[in-house]
């Protein structure tokens, strides 16, 4: 049985870029950002904004929602680690998401 390969958002972007054979500078030019910024994104030392994520999805032919999910899952994981939380936070958050969505839907009606 093979294990699912887990990568951080930056590692995933680097892997996409390298698998297409595109140099960092060319992808950065397509994003209209400095190559050093893209390098920081790939090293997870600087988060991308939503516009960069959307452009990355377009450049690499990826589903935009999948890339956003990859990014947000990193942010959540880093935040939980930062406060020494555990996966129980995710279980509570899932319940709260359902509750908040329900509240918003009730406000619309």
BAFI-3210 file (N, C-alpha, C; in Angstrom, 3 decimals, decimal comma, padded with zeros to 6 digits):
// residues 109
n [1|2|3|4|5|6|7|8|9|10|11|12|13|14|15|16|17|18|19|20|21|22|23|24|25|26|27|28|29|30|31|32|33|34|35|36|37|38|39|40|41|42|43|44|45|46|47|48|49|50|51|52|53|54|55|56|57|58|59|60|61|62|63|64|65|66|67|68|69|70|71|72|73|74|75|76|77|78|79|80|81|82|83|84|85|86|87|88|89|90|91|92|93|94|95|96|97|98|99|100|101|102|103|104|105|106|107|108|109]
n.u [000,851|000,591|001,673|000,029|001,463|002,566|002,832|004,013|002,437|004,277|006,275|004,760|004,193|006,792|007,399|005,508|006,432|009,064|008,477|007,376|009,486|010,025|011,934|012,478|012,602|011,153|008,552|008,062|008,104|005,796|003,973|004,307|005,976|008,824|011,570|012,775|010,699|008,971|010,671|010,723|008,055|008,014|009,709|008,213|008,432|007,183|003,876|001,666|-000,537|-004,083|-004,447|-002,008|-002,094|-004,268|-003,202|-001,058|-002,439|-003,509|-001,161|-000,010|-002,013|-003,818|-006,536|-008,145|-009,506|-008,434|-005,758|-006,112|-007,162|-004,928|-003,196|-004,669|-004,907|-002,268|-001,943|-003,753|-002,693|-000,122|-000,932|-002,233|-000,085|001,536|000,197|000,363|-001,681|-003,943|-005,245|-007,886|-008,804|-009,488|-011,752|-013,600|-013,605|-014,741|-017,386|-018,085|-017,917|-020,050|-022,114|-021,837|-022,299|-024,936|-026,124|-025,669|-027,165|-029,722|-030,006|-030,259|-032,789]
n.v [-001,177|002,186|005,282|008,442|011,264|013,942|017,366|020,677|023,822|025,485|023,611|022,049|023,843|024,316|021,739|021,459|023,479|022,602|020,155|020,940|022,031|024,719|027,605|029,343|032,149|032,601|031,794|033,579|035,948|035,597|035,775|038,333|039,140|039,509|037,263|036,460|036,637|034,612|032,472|032,602|031,983|029,354|028,254|028,424|030,656|032,971|033,925|033,490|035,819|035,765|036,364|035,658|032,923|032,212|032,888|031,105|028,688|028,923|029,087|026,551|024,881|023,961|023,160|025,874|025,961|023,704|024,459|026,626|025,267|023,700|025,751|027,004|024,859|024,547|026,993|026,677|024,407|025,377|027,370|025,904|024,370|026,437|027,347|025,166|023,329|020,586|017,947|017,904|020,466|020,826|019,225|020,575|022,998|022,203|021,680|024,262|025,601|024,454|025,407|028,226|028,571|027,695|029,683|031,957|031,274|031,273|033,955|035,029|034,297]
n.w [000,000|-000,891|000,504|000,819|-000,656|001,138|000,987|001,702|000,867|-000,502|-001,219|-002,915|-005,009|-005,915|-006,805|-008,880|-010,599|-011,190|-012,384|-014,754|-015,944|-015,863|-015,217|-012,133|-012,427|-014,803|-014,156|-012,086|-013,565|-015,124|-013,093|-012,402|-010,318|-008,135|-008,573|-006,169|-004,336|-005,212|-004,692|-001,892|-001,367|-002,275|-000,389|001,828|003,435|002,991|002,629|-000,169|-001,875|-002,615|-005,304|-006,481|-006,018|-007,650|-010,166|-010,246|-010,377|-012,924|-014,524|-014,097|-014,856|-012,941|-010,721|-009,375|-006,871|-005,624|-005,271|-003,554|-001,372|-000,691|000,138|002,268|004,043|004,869|006,253|008,362|009,619|010,402|012,209|014,214|015,158|016,087|018,377|019,938|019,657|018,844|016,690|017,487|017,455|014,796|014,573|016,186|014,821|012,389|013,162|013,929|011,511|010,103|011,743|011,479|008,736|008,642|010,223|008,620|006,361|007,479|008,063|005,554|004,804]
ca.u [000,000|001,405|001,204|-000,209|002,573|002,150|003,750|003,517|002,039|005,489|006,883|003,878|004,419|008,128|007,308|004,803|007,321|010,163|007,961|007,112|010,766|010,073|012,804|011,829|012,505|010,092|007,261|007,942|007,751|004,387|003,202|004,635|006,587|010,261|011,915|013,064|009,418|008,528|011,539|010,248|006,793|008,371|010,351|007,223|008,797|006,312|002,623|001,181|-001,895|-005,047|-004,230|-000,871|-002,566|-005,082|-002,303|-000,314|-003,360|-003,591|000,140|000,263|-003,188|-004,374|-007,829|-007,948|-009,978|-007,477|-004,588|-006,536|-007,246|-003,549|-002,682|-005,373|-004,585|-000,979|-002,144|-004,420|-001,729|000,880|-001,558|-002,453|001,234|002,007|-000,421|000,498|-002,970|-003,915|-006,260|-009,224|-009,181|-010,129|-013,091|-014,431|-013,731|-015,693|-018,720|-018,338|-018,153|-021,442|-022,972|-021,755|-022,989|-026,368|-026,525|-025,686|-028,299|-030,942|-030,066|-030,669|-034,229]
ca.v [000,000|003,395|006,397|009,695|012,186|015,191|018,479|022,007|024,570|025,898|022,429|021,649|024,784|024,034|020,485|021,762|024,268|021,768|019,102|021,542|022,497|026,185|028,216|030,219|033,516|032,681|031,736|034,866|036,951|035,399|036,229|039,747|039,324|039,300|035,851|036,172|036,432|033,258|031,571|032,603|031,236|027,938|027,824|028,633|031,744|034,109|033,417|034,183|036,338|034,975|036,607|034,834|031,535|032,061|032,902|029,838|027,660|029,104|028,759|025,119|024,113|023,341|023,640|026,988|025,582|022,756|025,211|027,387|024,280|023,396|026,907|027,192|023,754|024,918|028,072|026,099|023,530|026,211|028,067|024,916|024,053|027,638|027,446|023,841|022,646|019,264|017,746|018,135|021,806|020,667|018,671|021,667|023,964|021,669|021,925|025,696|025,959|024,081|026,324|029,558|028,504|027,620|031,018|032,856|030,903|031,709|035,418|035,341|034,037]
ca.w [000,000|-000,967|001,325|000,118|-000,509|001,756|000,753|002,050|-000,321|-001,212|-001,829|-004,005|-006,104|-006,455|-007,549|-010,130|-011,449|-011,663|-013,266|-016,058|-016,466|-015,895|-014,208|-011,157|-012,965|-015,816|-013,454|-011,394|-014,577|-015,457|-011,929|-012,234|-008,999|-008,105|-008,369|-004,758|-003,659|-005,543|-003,926|-000,500|-001,353|-002,406|000,864|002,892|004,336|002,673|002,063|-001,359|-001,755|-003,384|-006,737|-006,891|-006,043|-008,857|-011,325|-010,223|-010,873|-014,372|-015,114|-014,022|-015,247|-011,740|-010,256|-008,444|-005,535|-005,040|-004,796|-002,371|-000,286|-000,279|000,861|003,539|004,952|005,464|007,212|009,533|010,295|011,067|013,337|015,274|015,716|016,779|019,706|020,546|019,601|018,228|015,661|018,034|017,009|013,496|014,785|016,683|013,728|011,415|013,720|013,888|010,101|009,832|012,496|010,882|007,445|008,950|010,685|007,468|005,537|008,171|007,934|004,184|004,628]
c.u [000,893|000,792|001,011|000,962|002,047|003,239|003,147|003,138|003,263|006,175|006,072|004,088|005,779|008,092|006,588|005,724|008,428|009,680|007,634|008,389|010,893|011,029|012,006|011,615|011,393|008,708|007,028|007,537|006,286|003,480|003,346|005,109|008,086|010,560|012,210|011,775|008,883|009,371|011,104|008,928|007,089|009,039|009,439|007,617|008,000|005,019|002,233|-000,172|-002,799|-004,854|-003,065|-001,302|-003,387|-004,210|-001,494|-001,177|-003,435|-002,298|000,354|-000,933|-003,817|-005,750|-007,577|-008,358|-009,033|-006,246|-004,928|-006,644|-005,863|-002,988|-003,337|-005,060|-003,223|-001,179|-002,776|-003,438|-000,680|000,304|-001,772|-001,128|001,745|001,450|-000,422|-000,837|-002,812|-005,085|-007,681|-009,731|-009,938|-011,547|-014,056|-014,659|-014,738|-017,128|-019,076|-018,594|-019,600|-022,407|-023,007|-022,473|-024,493|-026,889|-026,635|-026,869|-029,628|-031,103|-030,536|-032,164|-035,071]
c.v [001,235|004,495|007,628|010,635|013,513|016,234|019,754|022,713|024,950|024,737|021,964|022,542|024,529|022,760|020,688|022,491|023,404|020,684|019,639|022,077|024,006|026,713|029,178|031,613|033,652|032,635|033,053|035,966|036,823|035,880|037,731|040,042|039,087|037,810|035,501|035,951|035,028|032,229|031,472|031,846|029,747|027,395|028,009|029,715|033,009|033,569|034,181|034,818|035,532|035,168|035,774|033,370|031,277|032,020|031,607|028,702|027,724|028,671|027,249|024,250|023,345|023,921|024,689|026,618|024,600|023,483|026,041|026,465|023,918|024,528|027,051|026,078|023,982|025,948|027,557|025,234|024,341|026,897|027,107|024,560|025,216|027,737|026,112|023,115|021,256|019,127|017,912|019,527|021,707|020,135|019,759|022,691|023,491|021,891|023,406|026,177|025,649|025,056|027,706|029,599|028,474|028,991|031,991|032,557|031,347|033,224|035,843|035,171|034,892]
c.w [000,000|-000,114|000,453|000,393|000,010|001,518|001,312|000,757|-001,152|-001,911|-003,038|-005,228|-006,744|-007,301|-008,888|-011,108|-012,035|-012,624|-014,660|-016,697|-016,554|-014,823|-013,322|-011,740|-013,999|-015,174|-012,731|-012,375|-014,974|-014,328|-011,709|-010,815|-009,127|-007,903|-006,915|-003,967|-003,955|-004,801|-002,477|-000,374|-001,407|-001,142|002,071|003,879|004,057|002,063|000,805|-001,080|-002,692|-004,884|-007,269|-006,981|-007,304|-010,110|-011,407|-010,763|-012,392|-015,057|-015,181|-014,383|-014,098|-011,433|-009,174|-007,016|-004,854|-004,507|-003,562|-001,166|000,231|000,575|002,240|004,533|005,606|006,563|008,507|010,320|011,049|012,298|014,517|015,953|016,563|018,198|020,444|020,655|019,021|017,261|016,189|017,650|015,693|013,632|015,268|015,575|012,688|011,890|013,646|012,467|009,740|010,497|011,837|009,538|007,664|009,376|009,507|006,560|006,160|008,065|006,569|003,994|005,529]
res [x|x|x|x|x|x|x|x|x|x|x|x|x|x|x|x|x|x|x|x|x|x|x|x|x|x|x|x|x|x|x|x|x|x|x|x|x|x|x|x|x|x|x|x|x|x|x|x|x|x|x|x|x|x|x|x|x|x|x|x|x|x|x|x|x|x|x|x|x|x|x|x|x|x|x|x|x|x|x|x|x|x|x|x|x|x|x|x|x|x|x|x|x|x|x|x|x|x|x|x|x|x|x|x|x|x|x|x|x]
***
